[in-house]
Amino acid sequence: MPKADKFREACGVVAIYAHPEAEKLAYLGLHALQHRGQESAGIVTSDGDALRLHKGMGLVAEIFSEEVLSKLHGNLAIGHTRYSTAGDSALLNAQPIRVQSNKGTIALAHNGNLVNASVIRSHLESQGSIFQTNSDTEVIVHLIARSKEQALLDAMADALRQVEGAFSLVMISPDRIYAARDPRGFRPLALGRIPGGGGPNGDTIVFASETCAFDLIGATFERDVKPGELMVAGPSGITSRFFAPPQPQSSCIFEHVYFSRPDSLVFGRAVEESRAELGRELAREAPAEADMVVPVPDSGVSAAMGYAAESGIPFRFGLIRNHYVGRTFIEPLQSVRDFGVKLKLNPVRSLLEGKRVVLIDDSIVRGTTSRKIVRMVRGAGAREVHMRISCPPTISPCFYGVDTPSMRELIAANKSIEEIREFIGADSLAYLSVEGLKKACGDGQKTTYCSACYTGCYPTDWVDVEEIQPARGRR
């Protein structure tokens, strides 16, 4: 099967320290982070002694029944929900990864991609290390186990200094929870607290990729884990240290464009605020004469509302999304044109017929899905379709946790905007500028963003040269 014309969701991590139902809070946290990965999920718990693990392929609610959770009972827990950006799609690559080592029994869950993982892995294998998975997360586990530092915390800091790229991770030992973020702060990781949960000073300490997980479990957001920070929640409370010197901050701007839930605070900023402002900026930069603004649900909704508010053009749900599409479905024997898109989206003919439509989406990757959606809207009777994209053209692959194709497969790396417009069949096409994107997301205020997928300027030296070769000599 070819990849869909969308970015794959990033992974999500959650950690709970000192709660009598830590396994249930981890489950609920993963449920809130389900949008970040639908391939596999896992939870590791501890009651101060052994680490118990359960993981499986599928959605969180499919993997963790009440019976399964009862066997995971503990007062510490970490969890992970995954969509592969590195490594094969298989149960052996599901996280967390649990190991018995000379530093004791630990389990680790990681969100992001290590750009030097293959180099480190080859070096470790040449020295006799045996890897059980294809995930770069296991590289960190091996580095911790092989560290000359005796204390687990020091070994973890030593390991994290050796890897480069994006990592927001949580780790569990029998009596402690660890949380760390890479020195550039590519991926989000938030710290929260549940008053009276039973931990230090009577509170439960929680970590999660997004604050929407805190809302579900009744935790209060305190702050983000800082880039380069290693935090420990243990019997004596919370401690913090920095394992590496500061690096120029490069938080992923696509978290605000697409990844994160609109009800989350990410990098200190409300995602909904950013997305609405993306739409406003897009309306200022690329106005259109039209009768209605229609989002491609769900990721285009907030930007479409901003576009409509700024332009004065009415907002309408002209496309309805089916939220109950499972992982498998029965396809008709006789080919139905654009069946995959029709399975998820259906146009409202009574709204679209005879109208000029501004269609808002968050991105165009290969262009194939956008082409089908434009064809669907026209088929429902729209007189004109003006496509507006609430981010700049994606011209470069990401190496920091976003599963974008190589440049050879990115339509904007190989075609002009006019050629893309012609390919998708729209009457007009416009993208938000890089400047408009950064302005809408508050770049330089609370955070500084990585926008390499739109500029080709990478914040790390390590990149895959093969992945950045366009189809026609363009860098």
N, C-alpha and C positions, 0 to 999 in steps of 0.2 A: 504493500500500500504506500503511495506517496505521502509525504508529510502534508498536513493541512496548511493553508495559506494564513497561518497565524503563528505568533510566537508561542512556544510552550510555556506553561506556568512554571515559576520558580518553586523550589522546595519551601516547606514551612517547618519550623521547629518550635517546641514548647518545652518548658521545664518547670517542675513544681518542687519546692523544698518545704518540708514540714507541714503536711496536712494529712489527717486520718483517712482521706479518700483521694490520695494523690493520683491514683490510676484513673479515677473518674474525671478529675479535673484535667488531666492530660488528654483523655479521650475527647472531652468537650472542647478543649483548646484546639486539638487537631480538627475537629468538626468545623470550627470557625475558620480554620486555615485551609479548608478543603480546596478552595479555589487556587491555591498555590501548587497543587499536585494531586492528580487523581489516579496515579499508576499503582502506588503501593503505600503502606503506612506501617508504623511499628511503635511499640511502647516498651520501655524498660523501667522496672520499678525496683525499689529496695525497701526493706524494713529495718535496715541497719546491719544486715548480714549478707545474704546472697542477692545477686541481681537476677531478676526474672524477666524474660523477654518473650514477646509475641509479636510477630509481624506477618503480613500477607499481601497478596496482590489484590487490588480493587480499592473501593471507597472505604473511608473510615468506618461508617456504619455497617458495612458488609463484613469487615474484618473482626470488629470487637463487639461480641454479644455480651450479655450480662454474665453468662457462664465463663467466658474468657476473662472478663475483667475481674471476676471474683478470684480467679487463680493468680491474678497479678497484684493482689492487694498489697499496699505498702504506703509509707508516708513520704517517699521521694519518688519522682518519676521524670523521665524525659520522653519525648515523642517526636515523630518525624512523619511528614507526608511528602511523597516524592513524585516528581515527573522528571525523567532522566534528561540531564543535559550533558552528562559524561557517564560512560558505562552502558552496558546493555540493559534492555528492559527485561529483567528477570528477578525472581524472588531472592536470589543470592546477593543482588545489589540493593535490596530493600534495606532501609536503615530503621533504627540505630544499629551500629556494628558493635557487638559485644566480644571482648577478648579477655583471656586470662594471661597476665604477663608478670614479669618480675617486679612491676609496680603495683601489682594487685589486679583485681577484676574491675574493668571499666567498660563503659559503653559510650559511644559518641554518635551524635547526629549533626549533620552539616548542611548548610545552605550556601551554595556558591560553586565556583569552579577554581581549581588551582592551575595556574597556567604553566607551572613547572613540574606538575605531578608526574608526567611521563619520564622526565629526566631523572627525578628522584627515584622513581620506581625501578628504572633500569639499573641505577646504581645499587639500590638495595638488593635487587635480585642477583646481581653479580657477586654480592657478599653473602648470599645464601638465604635471603628472606623469601618466604613462600606466601604468595597472595591468594586469598580465597575468592576475591571479587574483582570486578573491573572498575569499581568506583574509586575516584581519587580520594575519597574520605578515608579509605584504608591506609593510604600513604601516611596520613597524620597519626593514625594508630601505631603503625610500625615505627615512626620517628619517636613517639613517646616511649614505646617499649625499649628501643635501642639507645635512648639517651643515657649519657654517663651521669646525669643528675640522679640522685637517689630519691629525693622527695618528688611525689607525683606532680605537685604544682610547678616545681622547677623544671621537671621533665616536659611538662606541657608547654611552658613558656619557651623552652629550648626548641621543641618541635615546631612551634608556630613561627619562630624566627627563621626557620629554614624554608618555609613555603611562601609562595608568592601568588597573588591573585585575590579572589573574593572568598571570604569565609566568615559567616556568622554561625557559630556552633555552640552546642550545649553538650556537656559530658557529665556522667554520673559515676560515682564510686559508692561503696556501700553506705557512707554517711555524709556525702557532700554532693553538691551540684556546682558545676563549673560553667561559665559562659564567657565567650570571647568573640571579638570582632576584629577583622583585619585592619592594618594600620591606615588604609585609605577609606575604610567605611563603605565599601561597595554595597553591601546588603544590610537591611535593617535588623535590629535586635533590641527589644525594649525590656525594661525592668519594671515590675509592678509588685504590689503588695496586697494581701488580703488580711485586714485587721482581725485579730483573734483567731487565726487559723491554727496556731499551735507551735510556731517556730520561734526564732529568737525574738525576745520581747513579746512573745505571744502571737506574732504575725507569721503568715505564710509568704514566702518569697517566690515570685514567678518570673519567668522569662518567656518571651514569645516573639516570633517574627513580626507580628502586627498587633496593635492594641485592640483590634476587634475581638481577639481571643480573650483579653482581659474583661471586656464587657459581658461576655457570656458567663464567665466564672466568678464575677463579682470582685475582680481585682481593680485596684486603683493604679493608674500609670504614674510612675515617678520620674523616670528619665530614660533616655536611650543609653545602652552600653556604648561607651565612647570608642572611636577608632583606636585600635591598638591596646585596648583594655582587656584585662583578664580578671574576671570577678569570681569569687567563691562564696557560696552560701553554705555554712556549716554550723556545728554546735555552738561556736563562739560568736556567731553573727555573720555579717557580710564583710568581706575584705576585698580590696582592689589593688591591682598593680598594673603597670604598663610593661608589656613584654618586648616592645620595640619602639624606637624613636618615631616621632610623628612623621607622616608622609603627607604630601598634598592631598586634600580630601577629594574623593571621586565617587560620591554616592550615585547609585544608578538612577538616572532620571526617568527610566521606563517604569520604575515602581509607581511613579505618579501618573504616567501616561496610561498604564494598562495593568500591571501586576496586582497592585494592592487593592483591597476593598475600599470603596469610597468612604466608609465609616471609620477608617483607621487614621491614626496619626502616624506618619512615616517621615523619618528624618526631621522631626519636630514640626511638621506641617500637616494640616488636614488635607487628605487626598481629594475629597470632594471639592474643596476650595480651589485646588490646582486644576482639576479637570474642568470645572465651570469656567475658570479664567482662560484655559486653553481654548475653549469655544469662543469666548469673547474676543480673544486676540485673533483667532481665525476669522471671525466676522469682520474685524477691522481691516485685516490684511487681504481677505479674499471675499468681498461681498458678492451677492448674486441676487438677481431679480427672480423671485420665486413665490409660490403660494403657501408653502409649508416647509418646515425643517423636520426631517425624519432621521432618528438615530438607527444605527445598526446595533441592536441590543446584544449583550447588555453593556459592553464596554464603551459604546459611543453615546450613551444616554446623557451623562453629565455634561460632556462637551457640547452636545446638541442643545441642551437647555441653555448653556451659556451663549451659544451662537444665536439662538432664538431671542434671548433677552436683549442682546446687544443690537441685533439687526431689526427687531420688531416684527419679524416674520413668525407666524404662529407655529408652535411646536405640536407635532402630532406623532402618535405611535402608529406609523404606517406599516411597520413590520412587527409581527408578534412572534416571540420566541417560545418554542416548546421546551420547557424546563425538565421534562421527564424522559429525555432521550437517554437510554441506558448505554452500557458499554458494548452491547451487541444488539443487532436488530435483523429482521428478516427482510431482505431486499427482493423486490419483485423479479421474477424470472425474465420478463420482458423489460429491457432497459428503459428507465425513466430518466429523462434529461434532468441534470442537476439534482439528482435524488438526494445526495448528502446534504446539500444546502436546504432543500425543501423539508427535510426531516427536522431541521432545527428552526427554520424561519418560514413564515407565511405572510404574504402581503395582505393588507386590508384594501380590497379593490374599491369599496365604496368611498374611501378617503383619497386614494391615489388617482382614480380615473379622471383624466383630463387635466391634471394638475402639473404645475412646475415644482419639482421637488429638489430641495437641498439635502443630500444624503450624507450623514456624518458618521465616520468611522475613525478608529484610533490609529490604524496603520494599514499599509499595503506591503506585503512581503513578496510573494511571487506574482500576485495579481489575479490568480485563478479564481479565488473565492469572490473577490470584488467584482470580477467580470460576471459571475453567476448571479450575484445580488443585484447588480445593475440590470441584467437581463430579466430578473424576476420582477423588479419594480416596473420596468417597461411593459412586461407582459400583463401586469395588472392595470395597464391603461395610462400610466404617467406620460404626460406630454413632453416633459423635459426632465433630465436627471443631471444635477450638478453635484459632483462628488467633492467633498471637502474632508481632508485628513488632519486630525488634530495633533500631528507631529510632523517633523521634516521627513523627506525621503530617506528610507533606510538603505544606506549605500555600503555598509560594512558589517561583517559578522561580529558577534559579541563573544568574548572569551571569559566572561565573568559571571556566568550563570543564566544567560538567556540563550535558548537553543535556536539561534538564527541560522539560516543556511549559509553556505559559502557565497562569496561575491558572484560567482558564476550563476547562482540561482536567484539572487536578489534582483528583482526587475528594475529597481531604481538605480542600481549600479551599472546597468547595461542599456537602459533606454532613457530617452528624454521624457520630460513630463508630458509633452504632446504625444509621444509614442505610447506612453502608458495610458493616456486618455483614450487614444484610439483602440488600444488593446482591450480595455475594460468596457468600452462602448458608452462612455458618459458624454454628455454635451459639453461639459467643462470639468476640469480637475485642478485643484489647488491644494497645496500642503502648507502647514504652518512653517514659518521660518525658524531657524535655530535660535535667533535672537528672541523671537516671540515665545518659543518654547521655554527658554531660560527665564524670561521675564514672568511668564505665567506661573512657573514653579518656584519663584522666589530665589533664583540662583544668586549666591553671594550674600544672602541674608542669614539664614540659620544653617545653611549647608552650601557646598559647592559640588556640582554634579559632574558625573561622567556622561558624555554624550557621544562616545566613540562610534556607536552604530549609525549616527547621523553625520559625523565629520571625518571618520577614519583616523582620528588622532587618539592613540591609545595611551593611557596613563602608565602602563607597565612596558618593559622592554620585551617581555616574552609574548610573542604571538605566533600563530600558525601561519607561516608564509603561504602554504598551499591554499588556505582558506581565504586569503585576501587577493587572489588572482582573479580579476574580472574576465568576462568573456571577450572583451575587446580593449585591451591595453589601457584601461583607465585605472588609476590608483585611487 
